Amino acid sequence: MRQRSLIAITAALAAGALTLTACGSRDSGDKGSDSGNGGTTVVIGVDAPLTGDLSAMGLGIKNSADLAAKNANKQNLVKGVTFKIDARDDQAQPSAGQQNASTFVSDKSVLGVVGPLNSSVAESMQKVFDDAKLVQVSPANTGPALTQGPDWQTKKVRPYKAYFRTATTDAIQGPFAAQYVYNTAKKKKVFVIDDKKTYGSGLAATFTTEFKKLGGKVVGTEHINPDAKDFSAVATKVKNSGAEVVYYGGEYPQAGPLSKQIKAAGAKIPLVGGDGIKDDTFMKLAGSEATGDLATSVGAPVEDLPSAKQFVADYKAAGYKEEYSAYGGYAYDSAWAVIEAVKKVVDANGGKLPSDARAKITEAMQGVAFDGVTGKVSFDEYGDATNKQLTVYAVKNGAWVPVKSGTYTG
């Protein structure tokens, strides 16, 4: 929901960080490209929905990754290397994401990719990147299977070594929301709705499992078409179910109208969702009766983190037209993780990128650790973020206001 570019980097980041220089142009070749004045340009690909309903989040990801590249260059963090981004629009569509992945792979100056936003898009990209040993760091994917395999609930197996993420997963986010709804909000009867997509259905499933375990009752379930606008039939079912709360697995373009239509049907109950609904656009779509609706989101509020003060200031100073949105801090940290991995590889190779730079950078990512915008950034054996903090937000006076931060205690 918010964004801007340039300027210095967090003191903590600068302290633990890198060393770079500026150069110029760009060619191909697995080690980046000569800039024409003795240096190398390393391209960080960015994949996100830059147009369409989810563009508020996607543009926040793009701008924040751009800010990281510019800060790295300004700090001269990796000597002899200039970073730049190549941002591509996936329109939140798996087919477009896969095509973008192939485009990044074919450009040998691309040595890392930030994105995507959607877990369903990530599913289409992972093998393409993994086959090319091109590292991918998502600031937003929360589907557990991406890192722990399709049977993650019973047997965790990492499917792709080239995939990492700085956001925590729905294995934590769904249960965290259930605990808040049941224990803090004291809601015992829920109607669960999802959009049938990877992110939404997975989130709804983990919420449901935990809510039932706590003693709550699911009084109804429904799947909606994410391309639909009229949810009046579902809203009527919610009203007739006697639910005290609705849990929605999906994103804000549908969550806003759904909330509005549920209230209009006479069910004056809160809608709760995950990080996919936590955008200011939700309130515009949901209207005045959105007050009391809830969303969980990964991490703590960026505005409240001491580690993010420089990022927020830099973003504003850079003058980006769009806000950095829900994943801005995570996108910055994802891009910075790529930069850190490049730094490790360059330092280990006498100050130059090796001929097998992509493979070496992917390998180096596993050991990357630094103090980022969102807190301590590092990865576990599955490529998941070790920072598992989450926050519950409530709509108050037309804005998302944090009401509880913590970690899931399962």
QUIVENQUI-V539476 format. One record per residue. N is the residue number from 0. RES is the residue in one letter. SS is DSSP state (H for helix, E for strand, - for the rest). BURIAL is I if it has 16 or more other ideal C-beta (glycine too) atoms within 10 Angstrom, else O. D_LAST is the distance of its C-alpha to the last C-alpha in whole Angstrom. Layout:
N,RES,SS,BURIAL,D_LAST / N,RES,SS,BURIAL,D_LAST
This chain:
0,M,-,I,30 / 1,R,-,I,32 / 2,Q,-,I,34 / 3,R,-,I,37 / 4,S,-,I,38 / 5,L,-,I,40 / 6,I,-,I,41 / 7,A,-,O,39 / 8,I,-,I,36 / 9,T,-,I,33 / 10,A,H,O,34 / 11,A,H,I,31 / 12,L,H,I,32 / 13,A,H,O,35 / 14,A,H,O,35 / 15,G,H,O,33 / 16,A,-,I,34 / 17,L,-,I,37 / 18,T,-,I,41 / 19,L,-,I,43 / 20,T,-,I,46 / 21,A,-,O,47 / 22,C,-,I,50 / 23,G,-,O,51 / 24,S,-,O,51 / 25,R,-,I,49 / 26,D,-,O,50 / 27,S,-,O,48 / 28,G,-,O,47 / 29,D,-,I,44 / 30,K,-,I,44 / 31,G,-,I,44 / 32,S,E,I,48 / 33,D,E,I,51 / 34,S,-,I,51 / 35,G,-,O,55 / 36,N,-,O,55 / 37,G,-,O,54 / 38,G,-,I,50 / 39,T,E,I,47 / 40,T,E,I,45 / 41,V,E,I,42 / 42,V,E,I,40 / 43,I,E,I,37 / 44,G,E,I,36 / 45,V,E,I,34 / 46,D,E,I,33 / 47,A,E,I,32 / 48,P,-,I,33 / 49,L,-,I,36 / 50,T,-,O,38 / 51,G,-,O,37 / 52,D,-,I,34 / 53,L,-,I,31 / 54,S,H,I,34 / 55,A,H,I,33 / 56,M,H,I,30 / 57,G,H,I,31 / 58,L,H,I,34 / 59,G,H,I,32 / 60,I,H,I,30 / 61,K,H,I,34 / 62,N,H,I,35 / 63,S,H,I,33 / 64,A,H,I,33 / 65,D,H,I,37 / 66,L,H,I,36 / 67,A,H,I,35 / 68,A,H,I,38 / 69,K,H,I,40 / 70,N,H,I,39 / 71,A,H,I,39 / 72,N,H,I,42 / 73,K,H,O,43 / 74,Q,H,I,42 / 75,N,-,O,43 / 76,L,-,I,40 / 77,V,-,I,41 / 78,K,-,O,45 / 79,G,-,I,47 / 80,V,E,I,44 / 81,T,E,I,44 / 82,F,E,I,41 / 83,K,E,I,41 / 84,I,E,I,39 / 85,D,E,I,40 / 86,A,E,I,38 / 87,R,E,I,38 / 88,D,E,I,37 / 89,D,-,I,35 / 90,Q,-,I,35 / 91,A,-,I,32 / 92,Q,-,I,33 / 93,P,H,I,32 / 94,S,H,O,36 / 95,A,H,I,37 / 96,G,H,I,34 / 97,Q,H,I,35 / 98,Q,H,I,39 / 99,N,H,I,38 / 100,A,H,I,36 / 101,S,H,O,39 / 102,T,H,O,41 / 103,F,H,I,39 / 104,V,H,I,39 / 105,S,H,O,43 / 106,D,-,I,43 / 107,K,-,I,44 / 108,S,-,I,43 / 109,V,E,I,40 / 110,L,E,I,37 / 111,G,E,I,34 / 112,V,E,I,33 / 113,V,E,I,30 / 114,G,E,I,28 / 115,P,-,I,28 / 116,L,-,I,26 / 117,N,-,I,26 / 118,S,H,I,23 / 119,S,H,I,26 / 120,V,H,I,29 / 121,A,H,I,27 / 122,E,H,I,27 / 123,S,H,I,31 / 124,M,H,I,31 / 125,Q,H,I,29 / 126,K,H,O,31 / 127,V,H,I,34 / 128,F,H,I,33 / 129,D,H,I,32 / 130,D,H,O,35 / 131,A,-,I,37 / 132,K,-,I,35 / 133,L,-,I,34 / 134,V,-,I,31 / 135,Q,E,I,29 / 136,V,E,I,26 / 137,S,E,I,25 / 138,P,-,I,24 / 139,A,-,I,22 / 140,N,-,I,21 / 141,T,-,I,17 / 142,G,-,I,18 / 143,P,-,I,16 / 144,A,H,I,19 / 145,L,H,I,21 / 146,T,H,I,20 / 147,Q,H,I,18 / 148,G,-,I,20 / 149,P,-,O,21 / 150,D,-,O,19 / 151,W,-,I,16 / 152,Q,-,O,13 / 153,T,-,O,15 / 154,K,-,O,17 / 155,K,-,I,17 / 156,V,-,O,21 / 157,R,-,I,22 / 158,P,-,I,25 / 159,Y,-,I,26 / 160,K,-,O,27 / 161,A,-,I,29 / 162,Y,E,I,26 / 163,F,E,I,23 / 164,R,E,I,22 / 165,T,-,I,21 / 166,A,-,I,18 / 167,T,-,I,15 / 168,T,-,I,14 / 169,D,H,I,13 / 170,A,H,I,10 / 171,I,H,I,8 / 172,Q,H,I,11 / 173,G,H,I,11 / 174,P,H,I,8 / 175,F,H,I,9 / 176,A,H,I,12 / 177,A,H,I,11 / 178,Q,H,I,10 / 179,Y,H,I,13 / 180,V,H,I,15 / 181,Y,H,I,14 / 182,N,H,O,14 / 183,T,H,O,16 / 184,A,-,I,18 / 185,K,-,O,18 / 186,K,-,I,19 / 187,K,-,I,19 / 188,K,E,I,21 / 189,V,E,I,20 / 190,F,E,I,22 / 191,V,E,I,21 / 192,I,E,I,23 / 193,D,E,I,23 / 194,D,-,I,26 / 195,K,-,O,26 / 196,K,-,I,25 / 197,T,H,I,23 / 198,Y,H,I,21 / 199,G,H,I,21 / 200,S,H,I,20 / 201,G,H,I,17 / 202,L,H,I,16 / 203,A,H,I,17 / 204,A,H,I,15 / 205,T,H,I,12 / 206,F,H,I,12 / 207,T,H,I,14 / 208,T,H,O,12 / 209,E,H,I,9 / 210,F,H,I,12 / 211,K,H,O,13 / 212,K,H,O,11 / 213,L,H,O,11 / 214,G,-,O,15 / 215,G,-,I,16 / 216,K,E,O,19 / 217,V,E,I,20 / 218,V,E,I,24 / 219,G,E,I,25 / 220,T,E,O,24 / 221,E,E,I,26 / 222,H,E,I,27 / 223,I,-,I,29 / 224,N,-,O,32 / 225,P,-,I,31 / 226,D,-,O,35 / 227,A,-,O,35 / 228,K,-,O,36 / 229,D,-,O,37 / 230,F,-,I,34 / 231,S,H,O,36 / 232,A,H,O,35 / 233,V,H,I,31 / 234,A,H,I,32 / 235,T,H,O,34 / 236,K,H,I,31 / 237,V,H,I,29 / 238,K,H,I,31 / 239,N,H,O,32 / 240,S,H,I,29 / 241,G,-,O,28 / 242,A,-,I,25 / 243,E,-,I,24 / 244,V,E,I,22 / 245,V,E,I,22 / 246,Y,E,I,19 / 247,Y,E,I,21 / 248,G,E,I,20 / 249,G,-,I,23 / 250,E,-,I,25 / 251,Y,H,I,27 / 252,P,H,I,31 / 253,Q,H,I,30 / 254,A,H,I,27 / 255,G,H,I,30 / 256,P,H,I,33 / 257,L,H,I,30 / 258,S,H,I,29 / 259,K,H,I,33 / 260,Q,H,I,34 / 261,I,H,I,31 / 262,K,H,I,33 / 263,A,H,O,36 / 264,A,-,I,36 / 265,G,-,O,35 / 266,A,-,I,31 / 267,K,-,O,31 / 268,I,-,I,27 / 269,P,E,I,24 / 270,L,E,I,23 / 271,V,E,I,20 / 272,G,E,I,19 / 273,G,-,I,18 / 274,D,H,I,20 / 275,G,H,I,23 / 276,I,H,I,24 / 277,K,-,I,24 / 278,D,-,I,27 / 279,D,H,I,30 / 280,T,H,I,32 / 281,F,H,I,30 / 282,M,H,I,31 / 283,K,H,O,35 / 284,L,H,I,34 / 285,A,H,I,32 / 286,G,-,I,35 / 287,S,H,O,35 / 288,E,H,O,33 / 289,A,H,I,30 / 290,T,-,O,29 / 291,G,-,I,26 / 292,D,-,I,24 / 293,L,E,I,21 / 294,A,E,I,19 / 295,T,E,I,17 / 296,S,E,I,18 / 297,V,E,I,17 / 298,G,-,I,17 / 299,A,-,I,19 / 300,P,-,O,23 / 301,V,H,I,25 / 302,E,H,O,28 / 303,D,H,O,26 / 304,L,-,I,25 / 305,P,H,O,28 / 306,S,H,I,28 / 307,A,H,I,29 / 308,K,H,O,32 / 309,Q,H,I,34 / 310,F,H,I,32 / 311,V,H,I,33 / 312,A,H,O,36 / 313,D,H,I,37 / 314,Y,H,I,36 / 315,K,H,I,38 / 316,A,H,O,41 / 317,A,H,I,41 / 318,G,-,O,42 / 319,Y,-,I,40 / 320,K,-,O,41 / 321,E,-,I,37 / 322,E,-,I,34 / 323,Y,-,I,31 / 324,S,-,I,29 / 325,A,-,I,25 / 326,Y,-,I,25 / 327,G,H,I,28 / 328,G,H,I,26 / 329,Y,H,I,24 / 330,A,H,I,28 / 331,Y,H,I,30 / 332,D,H,I,27 / 333,S,H,I,27 / 334,A,H,I,31 / 335,W,H,I,31 / 336,A,H,I,29 / 337,V,H,I,32 / 338,I,H,I,34 / 339,E,H,I,33 / 340,A,H,I,33 / 341,V,H,I,36 / 342,K,H,I,37 / 343,K,H,I,36 / 344,V,H,I,38 / 345,V,H,I,41 / 346,D,H,O,41 / 347,A,H,O,41 / 348,N,-,O,44 / 349,G,-,O,46 / 350,G,-,O,45 / 351,K,-,O,46 / 352,L,-,I,43 / 353,P,-,I,44 / 354,S,-,O,45 / 355,D,-,O,42 / 356,A,H,I,40 / 357,R,H,I,37 / 358,A,H,I,36 / 359,K,H,I,36 / 360,I,H,I,34 / 361,T,H,I,32 / 362,E,H,I,31 / 363,A,H,I,31 / 364,M,H,I,28 / 365,Q,-,O,26 / 366,G,-,O,27 / 367,V,-,I,27 / 368,A,E,O,26 / 369,F,E,I,27 / 370,D,E,I,27 / 371,G,E,I,26 / 372,V,-,I,27 / 373,T,-,I,23 / 374,G,E,I,22 / 375,K,E,O,22 / 376,V,E,I,22 / 377,S,E,O,22 / 378,F,E,I,20 / 379,D,-,O,18 / 380,E,-,O,20 / 381,Y,-,I,19 / 382,G,-,I,21 / 383,D,-,I,18 / 384,A,E,I,18 / 385,T,-,O,16 / 386,N,-,I,16 / 387,K,-,I,12 / 388,Q,E,I,13 / 389,L,E,I,14 / 390,T,E,I,16 / 391,V,E,I,17 / 392,Y,E,I,21 / 393,A,E,I,23 / 394,V,E,I,27 / 395,K,E,O,29 / 396,N,-,O,33 / 397,G,-,O,32 / 398,A,E,O,30 / 399,W,E,I,26 / 400,V,E,O,25 / 401,P,E,O,22 / 402,V,E,O,20 / 403,K,E,O,17 / 404,S,E,O,16 / 405,G,E,O,12 / 406,T,E,O,9 / 407,Y,-,I,6 / 408,T,-,O,4 / 409,G,-,O,0
